[in-house]
């Protein structure tokens, strides 16, 4: 009986094993072979692969991509240009004109000087001071912030003020923490920095929700650009754009949300920087157009539409 039990058990185990092997074999036969793909090395992790270094594999290996259009993969970019010349006592002088389409055009001469350094988050920044009475949009931005340049990228540290006090509200400061102003390696249209939020303000007796987006956008490079009678070579363009949407809640039987200002780019600053000089030309457009609010009986204490254009053009500079 003992021998028979062992033999029967062994036979049972052999039968189970045979069944398992048989099933495994059937599974292997039913699994189609994989289709191998060429993957290309992406050392600089920009999503573009080196056409000269590839691996054939069924699955994507780490550090490899399907794209093969990167001809300088792994090459470290070293900037040889300087579009925001930062050194103590560097100085720029601009003629600035502002036209609101209604009142006589106003003008100023803005004098900007690099006059301090400051260490922020272990990085060295330069600060600038603009002359009293400066009206250029970029003059004020230079005066209120700190700047640094690191291998072709210009950074801005500080804040950007949305002057809501001009409309009866409270000025809003958008915090800029190493916001990119220029990036030589970025292609035309690349958004360098984007900051969005919503703020609540009471203006003209209405509780307003103001959604905003501040962004900097890299633009194209130009061989030259003429300002006044002077032509400057080696130009790179970069924009600053502020868009907002304004809504409020009114009660007409029931509370409803009314759009006062649909999403618009209310501020656009087109900047031209010359190599080894800095900002040579800046065109600022502030514009908005309110929705038709007559149906809701809403009257706000400022015009339904407005456009203000400011031109800031370099006339002299000193670069150390």
C-alpha positions as CSV (number, residue, x, y, z in Angstrom):
1,X,0.0,0.0,0.0
2,X,2.8,2.4,0.8
3,X,4.6,1.7,-2.5
4,X,1.3,2.0,-4.4
5,X,0.6,5.4,-2.8
6,X,4.0,6.8,-3.7
7,X,3.8,5.5,-7.2
8,X,0.3,6.9,-7.6
9,X,1.4,10.3,-6.2
10,X,4.4,10.4,-8.5
11,X,2.2,9.6,-11.5
12,X,-0.2,12.3,-10.5
13,X,2.6,14.9,-10.1
14,X,4.0,13.8,-13.5
15,X,0.6,14.3,-15.0
16,X,0.2,17.8,-13.5
17,X,3.7,18.8,-14.7
18,X,3.0,17.5,-18.2
19,X,-0.2,19.6,-18.3
20,X,1.6,22.7,-17.2
21,X,4.4,22.2,-19.8
22,X,1.7,21.6,-22.4
23,X,-0.2,24.7,-21.5
24,X,3.0,26.8,-21.4
25,X,4.0,25.6,-24.8
26,X,0.6,26.4,-26.2
27,X,0.8,30.0,-24.7
28,X,4.3,30.6,-26.2
29,X,3.0,29.4,-29.6
30,X,0.0,31.8,-29.3
31,X,2.1,34.9,-28.4
32,X,3.1,36.8,-31.5
33,X,6.8,37.8,-31.9
34,X,7.4,41.5,-31.1
35,X,8.2,44.0,-33.7
36,X,11.5,45.7,-33.0
37,X,11.9,49.4,-33.4
38,X,15.0,51.6,-33.8
39,X,15.4,54.0,-30.8
40,X,17.9,56.9,-30.9
41,X,20.1,58.1,-28.1
42,X,18.9,61.4,-26.5
43,X,21.8,62.6,-24.3
44,X,20.5,66.1,-23.8
45,X,17.0,65.0,-23.1
46,X,15.3,67.4,-25.5
47,X,13.1,64.7,-27.1
48,X,15.2,64.6,-30.2
49,X,17.5,61.6,-30.9
50,X,21.0,61.2,-32.4
51,X,20.7,59.6,-35.9
52,X,24.1,58.1,-35.5
53,X,23.5,56.2,-32.2
54,X,20.6,53.7,-32.1
55,X,19.3,50.5,-30.5
56,X,16.8,48.0,-31.9
57,X,14.3,47.0,-29.3
58,X,10.7,46.0,-28.8
59,X,10.3,48.5,-26.0
60,X,11.7,52.0,-25.6
61,X,15.0,52.0,-23.6
62,X,15.8,54.7,-21.1
63,X,17.5,57.6,-22.7
64,X,16.4,56.8,-26.2
65,X,13.6,58.2,-28.3
66,X,11.9,57.5,-31.7
67,X,12.9,60.8,-33.2
68,X,16.3,61.0,-35.0
69,X,16.7,64.6,-36.0
70,X,19.1,65.9,-33.4
71,X,22.5,66.6,-35.1
72,X,24.1,68.0,-32.0
73,X,22.8,65.7,-29.3
74,X,24.8,66.1,-26.1
75,X,26.6,69.2,-27.3
76,X,26.6,71.7,-24.4
77,X,25.6,75.2,-25.6
78,X,28.0,78.0,-24.7
79,X,26.8,81.5,-25.3
80,X,29.1,83.9,-27.1
81,X,26.6,86.8,-27.1
82,X,25.3,89.2,-24.5
83,X,21.9,90.7,-25.1
84,X,21.4,92.1,-21.6
85,X,24.7,93.8,-20.8
86,X,25.0,93.8,-17.0
87,X,28.0,95.5,-15.4
88,X,28.2,98.3,-12.9
89,X,27.8,101.8,-14.4
90,X,26.4,100.5,-17.7
91,X,24.0,103.2,-18.9
92,X,21.3,103.6,-21.5
93,X,19.3,106.7,-22.6
94,X,16.0,106.4,-24.3
95,X,13.4,108.7,-25.9
96,X,10.0,107.7,-24.8
97,X,6.6,108.8,-26.3
98,X,3.1,107.8,-25.1
99,X,0.0,108.2,-27.2
100,X,-3.5,107.4,-25.8
101,X,-5.3,108.4,-29.0
102,X,-7.2,111.2,-27.2
103,X,-4.8,113.5,-25.4
104,X,-1.6,115.1,-26.8
105,X,1.4,112.8,-27.0
106,X,3.6,112.9,-24.0
107,X,7.4,112.3,-23.9
108,X,10.3,111.8,-21.6
109,X,14.0,111.0,-21.7
110,X,14.7,107.9,-19.6
111,X,18.2,107.5,-18.2
112,X,18.9,104.0,-16.8
113,X,22.1,102.9,-15.0
114,X,23.2,99.6,-13.5
115,X,24.1,100.7,-10.0
116,X,24.0,97.7,-7.6
117,X,24.5,94.0,-7.1
118,X,22.6,91.7,-4.9
119,X,22.8,88.0,-4.0
120,X,19.4,86.3,-4.1
121,X,19.1,82.5,-3.6
122,X,22.9,82.2,-4.1
123,X,22.8,83.9,-7.4
124,X,24.3,87.4,-8.2
125,X,21.9,89.9,-9.7
126,X,22.3,93.4,-10.9
127,X,19.9,96.2,-10.1
128,X,19.2,99.3,-12.1
129,X,17.9,102.8,-11.4
130,X,15.9,104.9,-13.9
131,X,15.8,108.7,-13.8
132,X,12.9,110.5,-12.1
133,X,10.0,111.0,-14.4
134,X,10.8,108.0,-16.5
135,X,7.7,106.8,-18.4
136,X,9.0,103.9,-20.5
137,X,7.4,100.5,-19.6
138,X,10.7,98.7,-19.7
139,X,12.4,101.6,-17.8
140,X,10.1,101.0,-14.9
141,X,10.5,97.2,-15.2
142,X,14.3,97.6,-15.1
143,X,14.1,100.0,-12.1
144,X,11.8,97.7,-10.0
145,X,13.6,94.4,-10.5
146,X,16.9,92.5,-10.4
147,X,18.5,90.8,-13.4
148,X,21.2,88.2,-14.2
149,X,22.5,86.4,-17.3
150,X,23.6,82.8,-17.3
151,X,24.8,81.2,-20.6
152,X,22.4,82.9,-23.0
153,X,19.4,83.1,-20.6
154,X,18.4,86.4,-19.0
155,X,16.5,86.1,-15.7
156,X,14.3,88.7,-13.9
157,X,13.7,88.6,-10.1
158,X,11.1,90.8,-8.4
159,X,7.6,91.6,-9.5
160,X,5.4,93.0,-12.2
161,X,2.7,95.5,-11.1
162,X,-0.7,95.4,-12.6
163,X,-1.9,99.0,-12.0
164,X,-5.5,98.4,-11.0
165,X,-5.4,101.6,-8.9
166,X,-5.8,103.4,-12.3
167,X,-9.3,101.9,-12.4
168,X,-10.3,102.4,-8.8
169,X,-8.9,99.1,-7.4
170,X,-5.7,98.1,-5.7
171,X,-2.4,97.5,-7.6
172,X,-1.6,93.8,-8.0
173,X,2.0,92.7,-8.0
174,X,2.8,89.4,-9.8
175,X,5.8,87.8,-8.2
176,X,8.6,87.0,-10.6
177,X,11.1,84.4,-9.3
178,X,13.8,84.0,-11.9
179,X,11.4,84.6,-14.7
180,X,13.1,84.2,-18.1
181,X,13.3,87.3,-20.2
182,X,15.5,86.0,-23.0
183,X,16.6,82.5,-24.0
184,X,19.0,82.4,-27.0
185,X,18.4,78.7,-27.5
186,X,14.6,78.8,-27.6
187,X,12.8,78.8,-30.9
188,X,10.5,81.5,-32.1
189,X,7.2,81.4,-30.2
190,X,8.5,79.5,-27.2
191,X,6.9,80.5,-23.9
192,X,9.7,81.1,-21.5
193,X,7.7,81.9,-18.3
194,X,4.0,81.7,-17.6
195,X,2.3,82.7,-14.3
196,X,-1.4,82.5,-13.8
197,X,-3.8,83.3,-10.9
198,X,-7.1,84.9,-9.9
199,X,-7.5,87.9,-7.7
200,X,-10.7,89.5,-6.3
201,X,-11.1,93.3,-6.4
202,X,-14.0,95.7,-5.6
203,X,-14.1,98.4,-8.3
204,X,-17.0,100.8,-8.9
205,X,-19.1,99.0,-6.3
206,X,-18.7,95.6,-8.1
207,X,-17.0,92.6,-6.8
208,X,-14.7,91.5,-9.6
209,X,-12.8,88.3,-10.2
210,X,-9.8,89.0,-12.3
211,X,-8.0,86.0,-13.9
212,X,-4.6,86.8,-15.3
213,X,-1.7,85.2,-17.1
214,X,1.7,86.8,-17.3
215,X,4.1,85.3,-19.8
216,X,7.4,86.0,-21.6
217,X,7.7,84.7,-25.2
218,X,10.9,84.2,-27.2
219,X,10.8,85.6,-30.7
220,X,13.1,85.5,-33.7
221,X,16.6,86.8,-34.2
222,X,17.3,89.5,-36.8
223,X,20.5,90.4,-38.6
224,X,19.8,94.1,-37.9
225,X,17.2,96.5,-36.7
226,X,17.0,100.3,-37.3
227,X,16.1,102.7,-34.4
228,X,15.7,106.3,-35.5
229,X,18.7,106.8,-37.8
230,X,20.9,104.1,-36.2
231,X,21.1,100.5,-37.4
232,X,22.0,97.9,-34.8
233,X,23.3,94.4,-35.7
234,X,22.8,91.1,-34.0
235,X,19.2,91.4,-32.7
236,X,17.1,89.1,-30.6
237,X,13.4,89.7,-29.9
238,X,11.4,88.8,-26.8
239,X,7.9,89.7,-25.7
240,X,6.1,90.2,-22.4
241,X,2.4,89.6,-22.5
242,X,-0.3,90.1,-19.9
243,X,-3.8,88.7,-20.5
244,X,-6.8,89.0,-18.2
245,X,-10.4,88.0,-17.9
246,X,-12.8,89.9,-15.6
247,X,-16.2,88.6,-14.3
248,X,-18.7,89.6,-11.7
249,X,-21.8,88.2,-10.2
250,X,-25.1,90.0,-10.5
251,X,-28.6,89.0,-9.3
252,X,-31.4,89.2,-11.7
253,X,-33.9,87.0,-10.0
254,X,-31.1,84.5,-9.5
255,X,-27.3,85.1,-9.2
256,X,-25.5,84.9,-12.5
257,X,-21.9,85.3,-13.5
258,X,-21.4,88.1,-16.1
259,X,-18.2,88.5,-18.1
260,X,-17.1,92.1,-18.1
261,X,-13.9,91.6,-20.0
262,X,-13.4,88.4,-21.9
263,X,-9.9,87.0,-22.1
264,X,-7.7,89.6,-23.9
265,X,-4.0,90.4,-24.2
266,X,-4.3,93.8,-22.5
267,X,-0.6,94.5,-22.4
268,X,2.0,93.4,-25.1
269,X,5.6,94.6,-24.9
270,X,7.7,93.8,-28.0
271,X,11.4,94.2,-27.1
272,X,14.5,94.3,-29.4
273,X,17.9,93.5,-27.8
274,X,21.2,94.1,-29.5
275,X,24.3,92.0,-28.9
276,X,26.7,93.6,-26.4
277,X,24.4,96.6,-26.0
278,X,21.1,95.6,-24.4
279,X,17.6,96.9,-25.1
280,X,17.5,99.2,-28.1
281,X,13.8,99.4,-28.9
282,X,10.6,98.6,-27.0
283,X,7.0,99.0,-28.2
284,X,4.2,98.7,-25.6
285,X,0.5,98.4,-26.4
286,X,-2.1,98.6,-23.6
287,X,-5.5,97.9,-24.9
288,X,-8.9,96.5,-23.8
289,X,-12.5,96.3,-24.9
290,X,-15.3,95.6,-22.5
291,X,-18.3,93.4,-23.2
292,X,-21.7,95.1,-23.8
293,X,-23.2,95.3,-20.3
294,X,-26.3,97.4,-21.0
295,X,-28.5,94.4,-20.6
296,X,-27.4,94.0,-17.0
297,X,-27.5,97.7,-16.2
298,X,-23.8,97.7,-15.3
299,X,-21.9,100.9,-15.5
300,X,-18.2,100.9,-14.7
301,X,-16.2,104.1,-13.8
302,X,-13.8,103.9,-16.8
303,X,-14.2,103.8,-20.6
304,X,-15.6,100.8,-22.4
305,X,-12.4,100.7,-24.6
306,X,-9.0,102.2,-24.6
307,X,-5.6,101.9,-26.4
308,X,-2.3,103.4,-25.2
309,X,0.9,103.0,-27.2
310,X,4.3,103.7,-25.8
311,X,7.5,103.7,-27.8
312,X,10.9,103.5,-26.1
313,X,13.9,104.0,-28.4
314,X,17.6,104.1,-27.5
315,X,19.6,107.3,-28.3
316,X,22.9,106.7,-26.4
317,X,24.6,104.1,-24.3
318,X,27.8,103.3,-22.3
319,X,28.8,99.7,-21.9
320,X,31.8,98.8,-19.7
